[in-house]
Amino acid sequence: MDVAVGNGLLYTGDPGGVSILLGGPGGTFTKGATYLAGSGPVYTVMAGDFDGDGRLDLAGHSWQVRRAERRDCDLLANGDGTFKAPVTFPTATSPVALAFAI
């Protein structure tokens, strides 16, 4: 099992995004790719099959304070632990959560 982590914006200039940790033997993880998502830290990450291909995709929510920019993004799975380039969507002024239903 793999883990997706939303990266907050650090004072070191980390751009945020979503990092993938690939599951290994004995409950260990190795660092996979990091995908930039929007223009700031990613506060929420959720998984779901958003495009109906049978693979778990990711959605995240980012917020760039300096630009007052809020975006949701979709990372569609390739099926091998990697994802296609993020597709971003502008959101309302102050979104606080993501939800997925089928």
Sequence and secondary structure as in RCSB ss.txt:
>XXXX:A:sequence
MDVAVGNGLLYTGDPGGVSILLGGPGGTFTKGATYLAGSGPVYTVMAGDFDGDGRLDLAGHSWQVRRAERRDCDL
LANGDGTFKAPVTFPTATSPVALAFAI
>XXXX:A:secstr
  EEEEE   TT    EEEEEEE GGG EEEEEEE  TTS EEEEEEE TTSSSS EEEEEEEEGGGTEEEEEEE
 B SSS B   EEEE  SS        
